[in-house]
Amino acid sequence: MTKQSSDVIPTLTDVVPAEAAAEDREAQRENLIAELQTELASGAFALTERLLHNACSEMEATLFEQVSNRLRQELPELIDGVLRRHLETGKDTD
């Protein structure tokens, strides 16, 4: 009994047609591009998030310092003015 050519199982040593090899290379290239895009986007997002967090922290610290300084400067004057007005009003009623 002779085997027909359709019954023959190809072996790994069979030559792959050039077109199939080119398609495989293109698919690998597209996969690599997709992986690189994902890695770049992820890295860019992480960098942006870190920079924004640092910027917000710096702004918060600056605002806190400015408000604290203004309170130290203006609060004593406010308290002094209210106390003096109140005490002056109290003298008039005596």
C-alpha positions in Angstrom: 0.0 0.0 0.0 1.4 3.4 -1.0 0.7 6.6 0.8 -0.9 9.4 -1.1 0.7 12.9 -0.9 -2.3 14.1 1.1 -1.6 11.5 3.8 1.9 12.7 4.4 2.3 14.7 7.6 4.7 17.7 7.2 7.8 17.7 9.4 9.5 20.6 11.0 12.2 20.5 8.4 9.7 21.3 5.6 10.2 24.7 4.1 7.7 27.4 5.1 6.5 29.4 2.1 8.0 32.9 2.0 4.6 34.6 2.1 3.7 32.8 5.4 7.1 33.8 6.9 6.5 37.4 5.9 3.0 37.4 7.4 4.5 35.9 10.6 7.2 38.6 10.8 4.5 41.3 10.2 2.3 39.9 13.0 5.3 39.8 15.4 6.1 43.4 14.5 2.6 44.5 15.2 2.6 42.6 18.5 5.9 44.3 19.4 4.5 47.8 18.5 1.4 47.1 20.6 3.5 46.0 23.6 5.8 49.1 23.3 2.8 51.4 23.0 1.3 49.9 26.2 4.6 50.2 28.1 5.2 53.8 26.9 1.6 54.9 27.7 1.8 53.3 31.2 5.2 54.9 31.9 3.9 58.3 30.7 0.8 58.1 32.9 2.9 57.1 35.9 5.3 60.0 35.3 2.4 62.5 34.9 0.7 61.2 38.0 3.9 61.6 40.1 4.6 65.1 38.7 1.0 66.3 39.4 1.1 64.8 42.9 4.4 66.6 43.7 3.1 69.9 42.2 -0.1 69.7 44.2 1.9 68.9 47.4 4.1 71.9 46.7 1.2 74.2 46.0 -0.6 73.0 49.2 2.6 73.7 51.3 3.0 77.1 49.7 -0.7 78.1 50.3 -0.5 76.8 53.9 2.6 78.9 54.6 1.1 82.0 53.0 -2.2 81.7 55.0 -0.2 81.0 58.3 2.0 84.1 57.7 -1.0 86.3 57.0 -2.8 85.1 60.1 0.3 85.8 62.2 0.4 89.3 60.7 -3.3 90.3 60.6 -4.9 88.4 63.5 -3.2 90.4 66.3 -4.3 93.6 64.7 -7.9 92.3 64.3 -8.0 91.2 67.9 -6.5 94.5 69.1 -9.0 96.5 67.1 -12.0 94.6 68.4 -10.9 94.8 72.0 -10.2 98.5 71.8 -13.6 99.2 70.2 -15.4 97.1 72.8 -13.5 98.7 75.7 -14.1 102.3 74.3 -17.8 101.5 73.9 -17.8 100.2 77.5 -16.4 103.5 78.8 -19.2 105.5 77.2 -21.9 103.5 79.1 -20.3 104.1 82.5 
